[in-house]
C-alpha cells in the first residue's frame, strides 16, 4: 500500500496565522467493519450512509509556533476546555505527523461541538476526527496551492482513518465504501471512496431515525471490541461474509431491491452483536429496550408492508432506516410506539447527506 503519496514534498510556510471551520457528519454502516490491524487497517470492507443532521463543527486556529519540537494544541468541546479528549487527539497527531509535518510548526486551538448528544451511540469520533482532518487539509492547501480538491478529500479520509476507522467514511457521501473490494474500483484499506454506481431512486434521501435507548458510556470501547476479533473463533468466516454482503448490497443499491437490502442490513447488525456475544471476554451492548424496538419494527413491517428496517452500531441505540416516501407514516410510528423505549423519549430524525462542508 502506497502511503508516500500523502507525505508533502514541498510546503511554503508563508502563513503565520489562519483559522478554518468545517462541518463533517457522522455515518451509519450498512455492512459493518469489526476487527482491524495496525495501523487502523480494516479486516473487512464496509459501506455506510453518510448522515446529514448528526454532525460535528470544528474550528482550528493555527498560529506559527516558537517551539517546533512537539505538537502544541488546546482542545475545547462544547465551549469548555476538555482535557479528557486530549490524549486521543494527541495520539492522532502522533500517528499523522509524518504526513502532516506542519503540525509541529503551529500552535493550535481546536474548538469542537456536536449537533447530537455526546456518548449517544452516534459515531462522534467519526465526525470529530474527520472535521479535524478537513481543517488540516485547508491549512495544507494554503501551504501548497497546487493540491487538487480530490487529493485533499482522499488525504483527509486517509488521515481521519488514523484517528478513527469509521471517520474515513465521513468526508463524502451519501454512500461511502472503506476497504479494498474487487467490485468497487478505487477502493482501498487506506481511505474511503464514494460508492461509484448510480443508486436506485428509492435509496435517495434515505431516512435514518436514531433512537436513543441509552446515552451512557459504553461498558466496552470499540477499540477493545475490535481487538477481540484477533483470536475470535468465527472471525475468518465473518470477514468473508462481510465481503459477500458488500457485493450483494452493491447490486441491491443499484437495482432498488429493498427487501434484500433489509435482509442484509438487519443481518449485518445482528452479526456485529453476535461477534460481541461470542468473543472472549464476551459482552452485551444491547439493552432490553433495544430488543423491544427491534420486535416492534418487525411487527410493524409485517402488519403494514412497510420497508422499515433497523441497524445497530456497537451500542444499544437503534437506527431506523426507511425510504423517504414512508417518512410521514414511519415518523408517526416512532413518535407513538417506539419513543417510549428511548431514554427520555429522545430520538433524532436524520437522512443520508453529502459529507463535509466548510463554514
C-alpha positions in Angstrom: 0.0 0.0 0.0 1.5 3.3 -1.1 1.3 5.9 1.6 4.1 8.1 0.3 1.7 10.0 -1.9 0.4 11.6 1.3 3.8 12.9 2.5 4.2 16.5 1.4 7.1 17.1 -0.9 7.1 20.9 -0.7 5.4 23.3 1.7 5.7 27.1 1.8 5.4 28.3 5.4 4.2 31.7 4.4 1.1 31.6 6.6 1.6 32.9 10.1 -2.0 32.9 11.5 -5.1 31.4 10.0 -8.4 29.7 11.1 -10.6 27.2 9.4 -14.0 25.8 10.4 -15.6 22.6 9.0 -18.8 20.7 9.5 -18.5 17.0 9.0 -21.1 14.3 9.5 -21.4 11.0 11.3 -22.2 7.9 9.3 -24.1 4.6 9.8 -22.6 1.4 8.4 -24.8 -0.9 6.5 -22.1 -3.6 6.1 -20.1 -3.4 9.4 -16.4 -3.1 10.0 -15.4 -5.0 13.1 -11.8 -6.1 13.5 -8.6 -4.2 12.5 -4.9 -4.5 12.3 -2.2 -1.8 12.9 -2.3 1.0 11.7 -6.1 1.2 11.6 -6.4 -1.2 8.6 -9.8 -2.9 8.5 -10.1 -6.7 8.5 -13.2 -6.4 6.3 -14.8 -4.0 3.9 -17.7 -1.7 5.0 -20.2 0.6 3.4 -22.1 3.4 5.1 -24.8 6.1 4.7 -23.3 9.5 5.4 -25.7 11.3 7.8 -26.9 14.9 7.3 -28.1 16.3 10.7 -25.8 14.5 13.0 -22.5 16.3 12.6 -19.6 17.9 14.3 -18.5 21.5 13.8 -14.8 22.1 14.4 -12.7 25.2 14.1 -8.9 25.2 14.4 -6.9 28.4 14.8 -3.3 28.0 13.6 -0.6 30.3 14.8 3.1 30.0 14.0 4.8 28.2 17.0 8.1 29.2 18.7 8.6 25.6 19.7 8.5 23.2 16.7 9.8 20.2 18.6 6.4 19.0 19.7 2.8 19.3 18.8 1.1 22.1 20.8 -2.7 22.3 21.0 -5.5 23.3 23.3 -8.9 21.5 23.0 -12.3 22.9 23.7 -15.5 20.9 23.4 -18.9 22.5 23.6 -17.3 25.7 24.7 -15.3 24.3 27.6 -11.7 23.3 27.8 -11.6 19.5 27.6 -8.6 17.6 29.0 -10.4 14.2 28.8 -10.4 14.1 25.0 -6.8 15.4 24.6 -4.9 12.0 24.8 -6.9 10.6 21.8 -6.2 13.8 19.8 -2.6 13.7 20.8 -2.3 10.1 19.7 -3.9 11.1 16.4 -1.3 13.9 15.8 1.5 11.4 16.7 0.2 9.0 14.0 -0.2 11.6 11.3 3.0 13.7 11.9 4.9 12.2 9.0 2.0 13.0 6.6 1.4 16.5 8.2 4.8 17.8 9.4 3.2 21.3 9.7 1.5 20.2 12.9 4.9 21.0 14.5 5.1 24.5 13.0 1.8 25.8 14.5 0.2 26.2 17.9 -3.4 25.0 17.5 -6.7 25.9 19.3 -9.3 23.3 18.5 -12.9 24.1 19.2 -15.5 21.4 18.6 -19.2 20.9 19.1 -21.7 18.2 18.1 -25.3 18.6 16.9 -26.2 15.5 18.9 -25.6 14.4 22.5 -22.1 13.0 23.1 -22.0 9.3 24.0 -25.4 8.9 22.4 -24.4 6.0 20.3 -23.8 8.2 17.3 -20.3 7.9 15.9 -18.9 11.2 17.3 -15.3 10.0 16.8 -16.1 9.7 13.1 -17.4 13.2 12.7 -14.9 14.7 15.1 -11.8 13.2 13.6 -12.9 13.9 10.1 -13.6 17.6 10.9 -10.0 17.9 12.3 -8.7 16.2 9.2 -10.5 18.7 6.9 -9.2 21.7 8.9 -5.6 20.3 8.5 -6.2 19.9 4.7 -7.4 23.5 4.5 -4.0 24.5 6.0 -2.1 22.2 3.7 -3.9 23.7 0.7 -2.7 27.2 2.0 0.8 25.9 2.2 0.7 24.2 -1.2 -1.8 25.7 -3.6 -1.2 23.1 -6.3 -3.1 20.4 -4.4 -6.4 19.3 -6.0 -9.7 19.0 -4.2 -9.9 15.3 -5.0 -6.5 14.7 -3.4 -7.4 16.8 -0.4 -10.5 14.7 0.2 -8.6 11.5 -0.2 -5.9 12.5 2.2 -8.5 13.8 4.7 -10.1 10.4 4.7 -6.7 8.7 5.0 -5.8 10.9 8.0 -9.2 10.6 9.6 -8.9 6.8 9.5 -5.7 7.0 11.6 -7.8 8.6 14.4 -11.0 6.6 14.0 -11.5 3.9 11.3 -15.1 4.9 10.6 -14.1 8.6 10.3 -12.7 7.6 6.8 -16.3 7.3 5.7 -17.3 10.8 6.9 -15.6 13.0 4.3 -18.0 12.4 1.4 -21.5 10.9 0.8 -24.2 9.8 0.6 -22.7 6.3 0.4 -19.0 5.5 1.1 -17.0 2.3 0.9 -14.0 1.7 3.1 -11.8 -1.3 2.5 -10.3 -3.0 -0.7 -13.0 -4.8 -2.6 -12.9 -6.2 -6.2 -16.4 -4.9 -7.0 -15.5 -1.3 -6.2 -12.9 0.3 -8.4 -10.5 2.5 -6.5 -11.5 1.1 -3.1 -8.8 1.0 -0.5 -8.0 0.0 3.0 -6.3 3.4 3.4 -9.3 5.7 2.8 -13.0 5.7 2.0 -14.3 6.2 -1.6 -17.7 7.3 -2.8 -19.9 4.4 -3.9 -19.2 4.6 -7.7 -22.5 3.4 -9.1 -25.8 5.1 -9.8 -28.2 4.4 -6.9 -31.9 3.4 -7.4 -34.2 6.3 -6.6 -35.7 4.5 -3.6 -32.4 4.9 -1.8 -32.1 8.6 -2.4 -32.5 10.8 0.7 -32.9 7.5 2.7 -34.2 8.3 6.2 -32.4 7.3 9.5 -34.1 7.9 12.8 -31.7 7.3 15.7 -33.5 6.1 18.8 -31.5 7.0 21.9 -32.1 3.9 24.1 -29.0 4.5 26.3 -27.0 7.7 26.3 -24.4 6.4 28.8 -20.8 5.5 28.1 -20.4 2.0 26.6 -19.2 -0.6 29.0 -16.7 -1.8 26.4 -15.0 0.6 24.0 -15.0 -0.1 20.2 -11.2 -0.3 20.3 -11.4 -3.2 22.8 -14.1 -4.8 20.8 -12.1 -4.7 17.6 -9.1 -6.2 19.3 -11.2 -9.2 20.5 -11.6 -10.2 16.8 -7.9 -11.2 16.7 -8.5 -14.6 18.3 -12.2 -14.8 17.7 -13.3 -18.3 16.7 -15.7 -17.0 14.0 -13.6 -14.1 12.7 -12.4 -15.6 9.4 -15.9 -16.5 8.3 -17.2 -13.1 9.4 -14.7 -11.3 7.2 -15.7 -13.5 4.2 -19.4 -12.8 5.0 -18.9 -9.0 5.0 -17.2 -9.2 1.6 -20.0 -11.2 0.2 -22.6 -8.9 1.7 -20.8 -5.9 0.1 -21.1 -7.5 -3.3 -24.7 -8.2 -2.8 -25.7 -4.8 -1.3 -23.8 -3.1 -4.2 -26.2 -4.7 -6.6 -29.2 -4.0 -4.4 -28.4 -0.3 -4.1 -28.4 -0.1 -7.9 -31.5 -2.3 -8.7 -33.7 -1.0 -5.9 -34.4 -4.4 -4.2 -35.4 -3.0 -0.8 -36.4 -6.4 0.6 -32.9 -7.8 0.1 -31.5 -4.5 1.4 -33.5 -5.0 4.6 -32.3 -8.6 5.0 -28.6 -7.7 4.5 -28.7 -4.6 6.8 -30.5 -6.3 9.7 -28.4 -9.4 9.4 -25.2 -7.3 9.5 -26.4 -5.5 12.6 -27.2 -8.8 14.5 -24.0 -10.4 13.3 -22.0 -7.5 14.7 -23.5 -8.1 18.1 -23.2 -11.8 17.7 -19.4 -11.3 17.4 -19.5 -9.5 20.8 -21.6 -12.2 22.4 -19.2 -14.9 21.2 -15.8 -13.2 21.9 -13.8 -13.9 24.9 -14.3 -12.0 27.1 -17.9 -11.7 25.9 -20.1 -8.7 26.3 -23.6 -7.4 25.5 -24.1 -3.8 24.4 -27.8 -4.2 23.6 -30.3 -3.3 26.3 -33.8 -4.8 26.8 -35.4 -1.8 25.1 -33.2 -2.4 22.1 -34.9 -5.8 21.6 -38.3 -4.3 22.3 -37.7 -1.8 19.5 -36.5 -4.5 17.1 -39.6 -6.6 17.7 -41.9 -3.6 17.3 -40.2 -2.8 13.9 -40.7 -6.4 12.8 -44.3 -6.4 13.9 -45.0 -3.1 12.1 -43.4 -4.3 8.9 -45.4 -7.5 8.9 -48.7 -5.6 9.5 -48.2 -2.7 7.1 -45.8 -4.0 4.3 -43.6 -1.0 5.2 -40.0 -1.1 4.1 -38.8 0.0 7.5 -35.8 -1.8 9.0 -33.2 -1.3 11.7 -29.4 -1.4 12.1 -27.2 -1.1 15.1 -23.7 0.3 15.8 -21.6 -1.0 18.7 -24.1 0.1 21.3 -27.6 -0.1 22.5 -29.2 2.6 20.3 -31.3 1.7 17.2 -31.0 3.3 13.8 -34.4 3.0 12.0 -33.9 3.1 8.2 -36.8 3.7 5.7 -37.5 5.2 2.3 -38.3 8.9 2.1 -41.8 8.2 0.7 -42.6 6.5 4.0 -41.4 9.4 6.1 -44.8 10.6 7.4 -46.1 7.2 8.5 -42.9 5.9 10.0 -42.2 9.1 11.9 -45.6 8.8 13.4 -44.9 5.2 14.3 -41.7 6.2 16.0 -43.4 9.0 17.9 -46.4 6.9 19.0 -44.8 3.4 19.5 -41.0 3.5 19.7 -40.2 6.7 21.5 -41.4 5.2 24.8 -38.4 2.7 24.7 -36.0 5.6 24.3 -34.2 7.4 27.2 -36.5 10.4 28.0 -38.3 9.6 24.7 -35.4 11.1 22.8 -34.8 10.3 19.1 -33.1 12.2 16.2 -34.5 12.3 12.7 -31.9 12.3 10.0 -31.2 11.2 6.4 -28.4 10.4 4.0 -26.3 13.5 3.3 -23.4 14.6 1.2 -20.4 14.9 3.5 -18.0 17.6 4.8 -18.5 21.3 4.1 -16.5 24.3 5.0 -18.2 27.0 7.1 
